[in-house]
């Protein structure tokens, strides 16, 4: 009788071990399948966090550092300001030096939102002392690719009275 119980216990242990191996193998296979599916769906990684790039843009603009602003753009980037479009580094360099929204202004982000590779934000732009200077709200949309600005659009939002 003791021999029969010993054999029965060994059989149960073997069955439990086989079941455990099957469960572990199945879990491993499912984990690998999940990784393959989800990693293949991912877009190319953005090298810098989009809002960090926007913060760097603000620092460069507020520091009047045109070269630092320019370094944030891809070689073939575009900037749209109103009806004007600036393409490539040389035109963007001229935009940074002459833009009615950048030169002499200090920018403060009021609101931001990231959606994939797009960043939307609004700035309070102030030139000179607030009482004597100009103040406006600017709306920005940037497309970030590989940690650089591929395209940037800036506009003045319409006010409720249409002005």
ZATORMI-57872 format. One line per field, with one value per residue: residue number from 1; residue in one letter; chain; x, y, z of N, C-alpha, C in turn. Coordinates in Angstrom, 2 decimals. Layout:
<sites>
nr	[NUM; ...] $
rest	[A; ...] $
kette	[A; ...] $
npx	[X; ...] $
npy	[Y; ...] $
npz	[Z; ...] $
capx	[X; ...] $
capy	[Y; ...] $
capz	[Z; ...] $
cpx	[X; ...] $
cpy	[Y; ...] $
cpz	[Z; ...] $
</sites>
This chain:
<sites>
nr	[1; 2; 3; 4; 5; 6; 7; 8; 9; 10; 11; 12; 13; 14; 15; 16; 17; 18; 19; 20; 21; 22; 23; 24; 25; 26; 27; 28; 29; 30; 31; 32; 33; 34; 35; 36; 37; 38; 39; 40; 41; 42; 43; 44; 45; 46; 47; 48; 49; 50; 51; 52; 53; 54; 55; 56; 57; 58; 59; 60; 61; 62; 63; 64; 65; 66; 67; 68; 69; 70; 71; 72; 73; 74; 75; 76; 77; 78; 79; 80; 81; 82; 83; 84; 85; 86; 87; 88; 89; 90; 91; 92; 93; 94; 95; 96; 97; 98; 99; 100; 101; 102; 103; 104; 105; 106; 107; 108; 109; 110; 111; 112; 113; 114; 115; 116; 117; 118; 119; 120; 121; 122; 123; 124; 125; 126; 127; 128; 129; 130; 131; 132; 133; 134; 135; 136; 137; 138; 139; 140; 141; 142; 143; 144; 145; 146; 147; 148; 149; 150; 151; 152; 153; 154; 155; 156; 157; 158; 159; 160; 161; 162; 163] $
rest	[X; X; X; X; X; X; X; X; X; X; X; X; X; X; X; X; X; X; X; X; X; X; X; X; X; X; X; X; X; X; X; X; X; X; X; X; X; X; X; X; X; X; X; X; X; X; X; X; X; X; X; X; X; X; X; X; X; X; X; X; X; X; X; X; X; X; X; X; X; X; X; X; X; X; X; X; X; X; X; X; X; X; X; X; X; X; X; X; X; X; X; X; X; X; X; X; X; X; X; X; X; X; X; X; X; X; X; X; X; X; X; X; X; X; X; X; X; X; X; X; X; X; X; X; X; X; X; X; X; X; X; X; X; X; X; X; X; X; X; X; X; X; X; X; X; X; X; X; X; X; X; X; X; X; X; X; X; X; X; X; X; X; X] $
kette	[A; A; A; A; A; A; A; A; A; A; A; A; A; A; A; A; A; A; A; A; A; A; A; A; A; A; A; A; A; A; A; A; A; A; A; A; A; A; A; A; A; A; A; A; A; A; A; A; A; A; A; A; A; A; A; A; A; A; A; A; A; A; A; A; A; A; A; A; A; A; A; A; A; A; A; A; A; A; A; A; A; A; A; A; A; A; A; A; A; A; A; A; A; A; A; A; A; A; A; A; A; A; A; A; A; A; A; A; A; A; A; A; A; A; A; A; A; A; A; A; A; A; A; A; A; A; A; A; A; A; A; A; A; A; A; A; A; A; A; A; A; A; A; A; A; A; A; A; A; A; A; A; A; A; A; A; A; A; A; A; A; A; A] $
npx	[0.81; 1.92; 3.80; 2.15; 0.95; 3.22; 3.95; 1.68; 1.84; 4.20; 3.36; 1.38; 2.98; 4.60; 2.65; 1.79; 4.15; 4.51; 2.19; 2.76; 5.03; 3.83; 2.06; 3.90; 5.36; 3.30; 2.60; 5.02; 5.16; 2.87; 3.63; 5.82; 4.54; 2.81; 4.69; 5.87; 3.69; 2.96; 5.35; 5.86; 3.88; 4.56; 5.59; 8.42; 10.77; 10.56; 13.20; 13.54; 11.51; 8.39; 7.29; 9.53; 11.11; 9.59; 9.82; 12.56; 12.55; 11.13; 13.00; 15.17; 14.03; 13.24; 15.73; 16.81; 18.30; 19.03; 20.43; 20.18; 17.41; 17.16; 18.58; 16.75; 15.19; 14.49; 16.50; 14.96; 12.72; 9.56; 8.07; 5.12; 3.67; 0.97; 0.08; 2.52; 5.14; 7.97; 10.76; 13.19; 16.50; 17.80; 15.72; 14.17; 15.96; 15.94; 13.26; 13.25; 14.83; 13.31; 10.59; 7.36; 6.24; 8.22; 10.59; 11.75; 9.83; 8.78; 8.03; 5.48; 4.27; 0.89; -0.92; -0.83; -0.75; -0.21; -0.34; 0.38; 2.78; 2.38; 2.35; 0.49; 0.16; -0.38; 0.77; 1.45; 2.50; 4.70; 5.88; 8.28; 7.69; 4.67; 2.58; 3.26; 4.09; 3.48; 1.02; 0.04; -1.76; -0.50; -0.97; 0.29; 1.36; 3.16; 4.99; 6.74; 9.57; 11.81; 13.00; 13.22; 11.88; 9.71; 7.70; 6.19; 3.60; 2.32; -0.07; -2.39; -4.99; -8.48; -10.39; -13.37; -14.89; -14.16; -11.85] $
npy	[-1.19; 1.23; 1.56; 1.90; 4.38; 6.03; 5.89; 7.03; 9.63; 10.52; 10.46; 12.42; 14.62; 14.74; 15.30; 17.81; 19.26; 19.10; 20.49; 23.00; 23.71; 23.90; 26.06; 28.15; 28.21; 28.94; 31.48; 32.85; 32.75; 34.26; 36.76; 37.41; 37.55; 39.72; 41.81; 41.85; 42.60; 45.15; 46.65; 46.80; 48.51; 50.98; 54.42; 56.12; 56.96; 60.02; 62.15; 64.15; 65.25; 66.60; 68.91; 69.73; 70.59; 72.78; 74.38; 74.91; 76.37; 78.65; 79.64; 80.25; 82.19; 84.15; 84.80; 86.15; 84.67; 83.88; 81.87; 79.65; 79.28; 78.65; 76.24; 74.41; 73.55; 71.36; 70.73; 71.16; 72.52; 74.30; 77.48; 79.08; 82.16; 83.96; 84.91; 84.41; 82.20; 80.50; 78.79; 76.33; 76.70; 79.28; 81.09; 80.76; 81.71; 84.44; 84.96; 84.58; 86.73; 88.90; 88.67; 89.80; 88.75; 87.79; 89.41; 91.47; 90.60; 88.88; 85.62; 83.73; 80.65; 79.76; 77.72; 74.29; 71.42; 68.09; 66.01; 63.20; 63.63; 66.30; 69.54; 71.80; 75.13; 78.07; 81.37; 84.12; 87.08; 89.63; 92.89; 95.07; 97.17; 96.18; 98.11; 100.09; 98.74; 96.34; 93.81; 90.53; 87.56; 84.55; 81.86; 78.68; 75.97; 73.09; 70.64; 67.92; 66.11; 63.54; 64.82; 67.48; 70.59; 70.28; 71.62; 74.79; 76.83; 80.01; 82.19; 84.87; 84.49; 84.92; 87.41; 87.54; 89.69; 89.70; 91.03] $
npz	[0.00; 0.75; -1.26; -3.44; -2.78; -2.80; -5.51; -6.58; -5.56; -6.80; -9.45; -9.39; -8.71; -10.99; -12.93; -12.02; -12.33; -15.11; -15.90; -14.77; -16.30; -18.83; -18.42; -17.82; -20.24; -22.03; -20.99; -21.44; -24.26; -24.89; -23.83; -25.45; -27.93; -27.46; -27.13; -29.70; -31.33; -30.21; -30.26; -32.96; -33.77; -32.87; -33.38; -34.82; -32.34; -30.50; -29.97; -28.07; -25.40; -26.34; -24.96; -23.53; -25.61; -26.45; -24.16; -24.32; -26.69; -25.79; -23.88; -25.56; -27.28; -25.38; -24.42; -26.50; -28.39; -31.34; -32.77; -31.08; -31.21; -33.93; -34.01; -33.08; -35.15; -37.96; -40.91; -43.22; -42.36; -41.90; -41.31; -40.50; -40.47; -40.09; -43.30; -44.37; -45.34; -44.31; -45.41; -44.79; -43.31; -43.68; -44.38; -42.10; -40.19; -40.89; -40.29; -37.48; -36.73; -37.54; -36.96; -36.14; -33.92; -32.30; -31.97; -29.48; -27.70; -24.74; -23.97; -22.37; -21.50; -21.50; -21.82; -22.83; -25.04; -25.98; -28.77; -30.06; -32.48; -32.58; -31.08; -29.28; -28.23; -26.20; -25.82; -23.67; -24.82; -24.21; -24.63; -23.53; -20.58; -18.99; -18.76; -20.59; -22.84; -25.56; -25.50; -26.23; -27.20; -28.36; -30.58; -31.09; -33.18; -33.44; -35.26; -34.30; -35.11; -34.71; -32.51; -33.26; -34.56; -37.15; -38.49; -37.89; -36.77; -36.24; -34.82; -34.22; -32.02; -32.80; -31.25; -29.16; -30.17; -32.77; -33.49] $
capx	[0.00; 2.82; 4.39; 1.12; 0.82; 4.43; 3.84; 0.60; 2.35; 5.14; 2.57; 0.75; 4.06; 4.98; 1.56; 1.84; 5.34; 4.20; 1.21; 3.48; 5.85; 2.92; 1.59; 5.03; 5.62; 2.21; 2.75; 6.18; 4.77; 1.94; 4.40; 6.60; 3.59; 2.36; 5.79; 6.03; 2.57; 2.98; 6.56; 5.77; 2.92; 5.10; 6.21; 9.82; 10.79; 10.93; 14.41; 13.34; 10.11; 7.87; 7.17; 10.89; 11.53; 8.87; 10.48; 13.84; 12.17; 10.84; 14.25; 15.97; 13.37; 13.32; 17.14; 17.23; 19.35; 18.53; 21.08; 19.58; 16.09; 17.39; 19.05; 15.62; 14.46; 15.12; 17.09; 13.93; 11.54; 8.79; 7.39; 4.02; 3.24; -0.06; 0.09; 3.91; 5.73; 9.44; 11.21; 14.62; 17.20; 18.08; 14.47; 13.76; 16.86; 15.39; 12.01; 13.59; 15.40; 12.40; 9.19; 6.62; 5.83; 9.37; 11.56; 11.38; 8.80; 9.05; 6.92; 5.13; 3.27; -0.32; -1.61; -0.20; -1.33; 0.56; -1.13; 1.30; 3.95; 1.98; 2.26; -0.32; 0.29; -0.67; 1.69; 1.26; 3.69; 4.76; 7.04; 8.49; 6.86; 3.29; 1.73; 3.61; 4.42; 2.42; 0.72; -0.88; -1.78; -0.08; -1.32; 1.35; 1.22; 4.44; 5.12; 8.07; 10.06; 13.16; 13.50; 13.36; 10.64; 9.59; 6.89; 5.70; 2.64; 1.99; -1.15; -3.12; -6.38; -9.49; -11.07; -14.82; -15.47; -13.69; -10.67] $
capy	[0.00; 2.38; 1.71; 2.45; 5.81; 6.70; 6.02; 7.96; 10.97; 10.85; 10.73; 13.74; 15.62; 14.86; 15.99; 19.21; 19.83; 19.26; 21.56; 24.23; 24.01; 24.33; 27.41; 29.08; 28.32; 29.70; 32.87; 33.41; 32.93; 35.39; 37.98; 37.70; 37.96; 41.07; 42.73; 41.94; 43.38; 46.54; 47.34; 47.06; 49.60; 52.26; 55.33; 56.40; 57.71; 61.43; 62.16; 65.05; 65.39; 67.77; 70.11; 70.19; 71.35; 74.06; 75.16; 75.37; 77.43; 79.85; 80.15; 80.85; 83.44; 85.13; 85.18; 86.77; 83.81; 83.42; 80.61; 78.59; 79.04; 77.99; 74.87; 73.56; 73.21; 70.48; 71.44; 71.51; 72.96; 75.45; 78.31; 79.86; 83.27; 84.61; 84.47; 84.22; 80.89; 80.53; 77.41; 76.12; 77.40; 80.70; 81.85; 80.73; 82.64; 85.78; 85.07; 84.75; 88.07; 89.98; 88.36; 90.73; 88.03; 87.36; 90.46; 92.36; 90.01; 87.80; 84.67; 82.91; 79.67; 79.78; 76.43; 73.44; 70.09; 67.25; 64.98; 62.50; 64.44; 67.72; 70.27; 73.01; 75.92; 79.50; 82.19; 85.54; 87.75; 90.98; 93.66; 96.23; 97.17; 95.86; 99.29; 100.87; 97.87; 95.62; 92.48; 89.78; 86.11; 83.86; 80.44; 77.96; 74.54; 72.57; 69.21; 67.51; 64.86; 63.19; 65.78; 68.82; 71.16; 70.11; 72.76; 75.65; 77.82; 80.96; 83.10; 85.57; 84.00; 85.97; 87.74; 87.39; 90.77; 89.52; 91.86] $
capz	[0.00; 0.79; -2.58; -4.30; -2.44; -3.26; -6.97; -6.85; -5.26; -7.87; -10.65; -9.18; -8.79; -12.40; -13.62; -11.59; -12.95; -16.55; -15.98; -14.49; -17.48; -19.90; -18.08; -17.98; -21.68; -22.62; -20.55; -22.15; -25.66; -24.95; -23.58; -26.66; -28.97; -27.11; -27.44; -31.16; -31.86; -29.77; -30.70; -34.40; -33.97; -32.39; -34.32; -34.51; -31.08; -30.48; -29.17; -26.95; -25.05; -27.05; -24.12; -23.23; -26.80; -26.39; -23.10; -24.88; -27.63; -24.99; -23.32; -26.63; -27.70; -24.29; -24.29; -27.77; -28.94; -32.64; -33.14; -30.27; -31.79; -35.21; -33.77; -32.73; -36.37; -38.94; -42.06; -44.21; -41.61; -42.38; -40.31; -41.07; -39.62; -40.89; -44.70; -44.79; -45.10; -44.33; -45.64; -44.66; -42.22; -43.94; -44.26; -40.68; -39.50; -41.13; -39.53; -36.06; -36.55; -37.93; -36.69; -35.29; -32.71; -31.52; -31.68; -28.38; -26.85; -23.79; -24.07; -21.21; -21.89; -20.70; -21.97; -23.84; -25.23; -26.89; -29.44; -30.97; -32.81; -32.60; -29.82; -29.39; -27.02; -26.26; -25.04; -23.41; -25.34; -23.66; -25.06; -22.65; -19.37; -19.37; -18.87; -21.78; -23.97; -26.25; -24.97; -27.08; -27.03; -29.57; -30.69; -31.80; -33.46; -33.92; -35.54; -33.84; -35.68; -34.29; -31.54; -33.85; -35.09; -38.60; -38.94; -36.81; -37.20; -35.18; -35.21; -33.16; -32.01; -32.91; -30.00; -29.31; -30.97; -34.14; -33.74] $
cpx	[0.86; 3.47; 3.40; 0.94; 2.03; 4.39; 2.76; 1.06; 3.32; 4.41; 1.91; 1.81; 4.48; 3.91; 1.56; 3.02; 5.10; 3.21; 1.87; 4.33; 5.00; 2.45; 2.70; 5.35; 4.56; 2.32; 3.91; 5.83; 3.82; 2.66; 5.20; 5.68; 3.10; 3.43; 5.94; 4.93; 2.70; 4.23; 6.51; 4.80; 3.49; 5.70; 7.67; 9.87; 11.18; 12.11; 14.31; 11.84; 9.57; 7.78; 8.53; 11.42; 10.86; 9.48; 11.82; 13.61; 11.91; 12.13; 15.10; 15.36; 13.52; 14.74; 17.69; 18.37; 18.84; 19.15; 20.51; 18.17; 16.25; 17.81; 17.92; 14.87; 15.24; 15.65; 16.01; 12.63; 10.83; 8.19; 6.33; 3.60; 2.25; -0.06; 1.51; 4.39; 7.23; 9.92; 12.72; 15.27; 17.42; 16.82; 14.00; 14.67; 16.36; 14.09; 12.31; 14.07; 14.40; 10.94; 8.55; 6.18; 7.00; 10.26; 11.02; 10.33; 9.40; 7.81; 6.74; 4.02; 2.09; -1.02; -0.87; -0.91; -0.47; -0.37; -0.23; 2.53; 3.63; 1.93; 1.49; -0.08; -0.09; 0.29; 1.09; 2.57; 3.65; 6.02; 7.14; 7.67; 5.38; 2.40; 2.00; 3.83; 3.21; 2.26; -0.25; -0.81; -1.42; -0.49; -0.28; 0.93; 2.56; 4.32; 6.57; 8.42; 11.51; 13.79; 13.71; 12.00; 10.68; 8.76; 6.34; 4.74; 2.31; 0.90; -1.68; -4.54; -7.36; -10.15; -12.58; -15.47; -14.96; -12.45; -9.41] $
cpy	[1.25; 2.63; 2.33; 3.96; 6.59; 6.90; 7.03; 9.40; 11.40; 11.19; 12.10; 14.83; 15.83; 15.64; 17.48; 19.92; 20.07; 20.41; 22.92; 24.66; 24.50; 25.77; 28.44; 29.27; 29.15; 31.18; 33.54; 33.68; 34.12; 36.71; 38.38; 38.18; 39.38; 42.10; 42.92; 42.81; 44.85; 47.29; 47.65; 48.20; 50.96; 53.06; 55.49; 57.26; 59.17; 61.54; 63.08; 65.09; 66.66; 69.03; 70.62; 71.02; 72.72; 74.96; 75.72; 76.49; 78.73; 80.47; 80.85; 82.16; 84.50; 85.60; 85.86; 86.00; 83.16; 82.07; 79.43; 78.26; 78.23; 76.53; 73.91; 73.03; 72.20; 71.33; 71.95; 71.98; 74.11; 76.16; 79.09; 80.90; 84.07; 84.04; 84.18; 82.82; 81.00; 79.08; 77.33; 77.04; 78.89; 81.55; 81.88; 81.64; 84.08; 86.00; 85.33; 86.18; 89.18; 89.77; 89.38; 90.09; 87.61; 88.52; 91.39; 91.80; 89.01; 86.91; 83.91; 81.96; 79.72; 78.43; 75.62; 72.09; 69.36; 66.19; 64.30; 63.35; 65.93; 68.28; 71.56; 73.81; 77.37; 80.22; 83.56; 86.18; 89.20; 91.65; 94.89; 96.12; 97.01; 97.08; 100.05; 100.02; 97.25; 94.25; 91.80; 88.31; 85.50; 82.39; 79.77; 76.51; 74.10; 71.08; 68.86; 66.17; 64.68; 64.28; 67.19; 69.28; 71.02; 71.24; 73.48; 76.66; 78.71; 81.90; 83.80; 85.02; 85.18; 86.17; 87.64; 88.48; 90.73; 90.33; 91.13] $
cpz	[0.00; -0.57; -3.54; -4.05; -2.94; -4.77; -7.34; -6.62; -6.36; -9.16; -10.55; -9.29; -10.24; -13.18; -13.27; -12.25; -14.43; -16.74; -15.75; -15.69; -18.64; -19.65; -18.29; -19.46; -22.37; -22.25; -21.28; -23.61; -25.81; -24.73; -24.82; -27.78; -28.71; -27.47; -28.94; -31.75; -31.48; -30.19; -32.18; -34.69; -33.60; -33.52; -33.93; -33.25; -31.29; -29.52; -27.96; -26.65; -25.71; -26.18; -23.66; -24.39; -26.82; -25.30; -23.58; -25.89; -26.88; -24.43; -24.37; -27.11; -26.63; -24.04; -25.53; -28.43; -30.23; -33.04; -32.35; -30.78; -33.07; -35.03; -33.43; -33.95; -37.21; -40.09; -43.03; -43.54; -42.31; -41.18; -41.05; -40.05; -40.44; -42.30; -45.20; -44.41; -45.28; -44.41; -45.52; -43.64; -42.47; -43.80; -42.81; -39.87; -39.68; -40.37; -38.06; -35.81; -36.79; -37.56; -35.77; -33.99; -31.83; -31.06; -30.59; -27.44; -25.88; -23.79; -22.77; -21.63; -20.92; -20.70; -23.02; -23.89; -26.25; -27.45; -30.46; -31.21; -32.89; -31.19; -30.10; -28.11; -27.29; -25.34; -24.79; -23.85; -24.90; -24.14; -24.17; -21.38; -19.76; -19.55; -20.16; -23.02; -24.61; -25.60; -25.92; -26.71; -28.37; -29.49; -31.58; -32.04; -34.04; -34.20; -35.23; -34.48; -35.31; -33.42; -32.06; -34.36; -36.61; -39.20; -37.72; -37.41; -36.01; -35.70; -33.97; -33.15; -32.13; -31.56; -30.23; -30.16; -32.41; -34.46; -33.34] $
</sites>
